[in-house]
Amino acid sequence: MSKIRKQVYLDPSHERELKKMARETGKTEATIIREALDRLILETRLDKERMESWKAERAFINEWTAKGPVPGDQRRWRREDLYDRKGLR
């Protein structure tokens, strides 16, 4: 796998931590930086997917809310009953 060289500037505290991590893990500083970047990329993608899922869920909720109450709805439960059912209390 070919690599592309990049030059970055680090704060002194980052430099100290990077060197410490390299010593403790036996990894190169470049490997640690690449792994951190991989985690950031994955986290950013997951955040985007979560936000898209939430938007879809929100649209679903809004669609059902706009329909109003179900005709003839005779439910006799309270919000607290849901917690009891799930064993959350």
CNS distance restraints for C-alpha pairs under 8 A (distance, minus, plus):
assign (resid  10 and name CA) (resid  14 and name CA) 5.88 0.50 0.50
assign (resid  10 and name CA) (resid  15 and name CA) 6.13 0.50 0.50
assign (resid  11 and name CA) (resid  15 and name CA) 6.33 0.50 0.50
assign (resid  12 and name CA) (resid  16 and name CA) 6.25 0.50 0.50
assign (resid  13 and name CA) (resid  17 and name CA) 6.25 0.50 0.50
assign (resid  14 and name CA) (resid  18 and name CA) 5.92 0.50 0.50
assign (resid  15 and name CA) (resid  19 and name CA) 6.16 0.50 0.50
assign (resid  16 and name CA) (resid  20 and name CA) 6.14 0.50 0.50
assign (resid  17 and name CA) (resid  21 and name CA) 6.03 0.50 0.50
assign (resid  18 and name CA) (resid  22 and name CA) 6.14 0.50 0.50
assign (resid  18 and name CA) (resid  29 and name CA) 6.30 0.50 0.50
assign (resid  18 and name CA) (resid  32 and name CA) 7.60 0.50 0.50
assign (resid  19 and name CA) (resid  23 and name CA) 6.22 0.50 0.50
assign (resid  19 and name CA) (resid  29 and name CA) 6.80 0.50 0.50
assign (resid  20 and name CA) (resid  24 and name CA) 6.13 0.50 0.50
assign (resid  21 and name CA) (resid  25 and name CA) 5.88 0.50 0.50
assign (resid  21 and name CA) (resid  26 and name CA) 7.97 0.50 0.50
assign (resid  21 and name CA) (resid  27 and name CA) 7.84 0.50 0.50
assign (resid  21 and name CA) (resid  29 and name CA) 7.97 0.50 0.50
assign (resid  21 and name CA) (resid  32 and name CA) 7.88 0.50 0.50
assign (resid  22 and name CA) (resid  26 and name CA) 5.42 0.50 0.50
assign (resid  22 and name CA) (resid  27 and name CA) 5.02 0.50 0.50
assign (resid  22 and name CA) (resid  28 and name CA) 5.62 0.50 0.50
assign (resid  22 and name CA) (resid  29 and name CA) 5.68 0.50 0.50
assign (resid  22 and name CA) (resid  32 and name CA) 7.28 0.50 0.50
assign (resid  23 and name CA) (resid  27 and name CA) 7.30 0.50 0.50
assign (resid  27 and name CA) (resid  31 and name CA) 6.27 0.50 0.50
assign (resid  27 and name CA) (resid  32 and name CA) 6.70 0.50 0.50
assign (resid  28 and name CA) (resid  32 and name CA) 6.42 0.50 0.50
assign (resid  29 and name CA) (resid  33 and name CA) 6.25 0.50 0.50
assign (resid  30 and name CA) (resid  34 and name CA) 6.14 0.50 0.50
assign (resid  31 and name CA) (resid  35 and name CA) 6.07 0.50 0.50
assign (resid  32 and name CA) (resid  36 and name CA) 6.13 0.50 0.50
assign (resid  33 and name CA) (resid  37 and name CA) 6.18 0.50 0.50
assign (resid  34 and name CA) (resid  38 and name CA) 6.14 0.50 0.50
assign (resid  35 and name CA) (resid  39 and name CA) 6.28 0.50 0.50
assign (resid  36 and name CA) (resid  40 and name CA) 6.23 0.50 0.50
assign (resid  37 and name CA) (resid  41 and name CA) 6.11 0.50 0.50
assign (resid  38 and name CA) (resid  42 and name CA) 6.21 0.50 0.50
assign (resid  39 and name CA) (resid  43 and name CA) 6.00 0.50 0.50
assign (resid  40 and name CA) (resid  44 and name CA) 6.04 0.50 0.50
assign (resid  41 and name CA) (resid  45 and name CA) 6.24 0.50 0.50
assign (resid  42 and name CA) (resid  46 and name CA) 6.14 0.50 0.50
assign (resid  43 and name CA) (resid  47 and name CA) 6.08 0.50 0.50
assign (resid  44 and name CA) (resid  48 and name CA) 6.27 0.50 0.50
assign (resid  45 and name CA) (resid  49 and name CA) 6.22 0.50 0.50
assign (resid  46 and name CA) (resid  50 and name CA) 6.02 0.50 0.50
assign (resid  47 and name CA) (resid  51 and name CA) 6.15 0.50 0.50
assign (resid  48 and name CA) (resid  52 and name CA) 6.20 0.50 0.50
assign (resid  49 and name CA) (resid  53 and name CA) 6.12 0.50 0.50
assign (resid  50 and name CA) (resid  54 and name CA) 6.10 0.50 0.50
assign (resid  51 and name CA) (resid  55 and name CA) 6.15 0.50 0.50
assign (resid  52 and name CA) (resid  56 and name CA) 6.27 0.50 0.50
assign (resid  53 and name CA) (resid  57 and name CA) 6.15 0.50 0.50
assign (resid  54 and name CA) (resid  58 and name CA) 5.94 0.50 0.50
assign (resid  55 and name CA) (resid  59 and name CA) 6.14 0.50 0.50
assign (resid  56 and name CA) (resid  60 and name CA) 6.25 0.50 0.50
assign (resid  57 and name CA) (resid  61 and name CA) 6.19 0.50 0.50
assign (resid  58 and name CA) (resid  62 and name CA) 6.08 0.50 0.50
assign (resid  59 and name CA) (resid  63 and name CA) 6.06 0.50 0.50
assign (resid  60 and name CA) (resid  64 and name CA) 6.37 0.50 0.50
assign (resid  61 and name CA) (resid  65 and name CA) 6.00 0.50 0.50
assign (resid  62 and name CA) (resid  66 and name CA) 6.02 0.50 0.50
assign (resid  63 and name CA) (resid  67 and name CA) 6.69 0.50 0.50
assign (resid  64 and name CA) (resid  68 and name CA) 7.11 0.50 0.50
assign (resid  65 and name CA) (resid  69 and name CA) 7.97 0.50 0.50
assign (resid  69 and name CA) (resid  73 and name CA) 7.41 0.50 0.50
assign (resid  77 and name CA) (resid  81 and name CA) 6.33 0.50 0.50
assign (resid  78 and name CA) (resid  82 and name CA) 7.24 0.50 0.50
assign (resid  79 and name CA) (resid  83 and name CA) 7.27 0.50 0.50
assign (resid  80 and name CA) (resid  84 and name CA) 6.58 0.50 0.50
assign (resid  81 and name CA) (resid  85 and name CA) 6.20 0.50 0.50
assign (resid  82 and name CA) (resid  86 and name CA) 6.33 0.50 0.50
assign (resid  83 and name CA) (resid  87 and name CA) 6.15 0.50 0.50
assign (resid  83 and name CA) (resid  88 and name CA) 5.13 0.50 0.50
assign (resid  83 and name CA) (resid  89 and name CA) 6.09 0.50 0.50
assign (resid  84 and name CA) (resid  88 and name CA) 6.14 0.50 0.50
assign (resid  84 and name CA) (resid  89 and name CA) 5.86 0.50 0.50
